Amino acid sequence: GRYPHQVNCFAIDYCKLAILSKLPILKSEARAGWEGPPYIRARLGPEAGGLNVFGVHTIRFPHSRAQFRQAAAIADLIEAIPGPKLVMGDFNATPFSRSLSMVEERASLRRITHLPSWPAQAGLPQIAIDHIFLSPGLRTLEAPRIGEPSGSDHYPIAARIAVPLTR
């Protein structure tokens, strides 16, 4: 009930992503089975400055070459979308990985995360593989933090972000 506006890609094979919003979603798309990773995108209205919210899930180690190709494809797609962007998800890559650096540079984003989020089953996350990226103009109001377990094998990462409003 807190998030009445929702989109997901559960009907697409290998795409198990969702975006929940308190604000209306004007447009959405999702894709899996392309050169990039499964992703979902929701464009919010003027109440959120036309923010584009992306959820991403790249392939995991030991498929590092495929992961790098996926990261390059999603970075190019993100860069081509106009407007402010919030990109988050399971990148299966640590903060110092070549894949994440390339996403930041190629898509003109700034990564704000470095917290360990996996594995949740052990009760003590040890590896930072879930990340949040912001496009220029967005800023952090509350630093990223690890959330409470929610049934996933990852802990959630949450942050509070300010979006400039369009007139």
Salt bridges, closest charged atoms under 4 A:
GLU29 OE2 - ARG41 NE 3.10
ASP76 OD1 - ARG106 NE 2.87
ASP90 OD2 - HIS57 NE2 3.09
ASP90 OD2 - HIS154 NE2 3.23
ASP130 OD2 - HIS154 ND1 2.72
GLU142 OE1 - ARG145 NH1 3.80
GLU142 OE2 - ARG160 NH1 3.50
ASP153 OD1 - HIS154 NE2 3.54
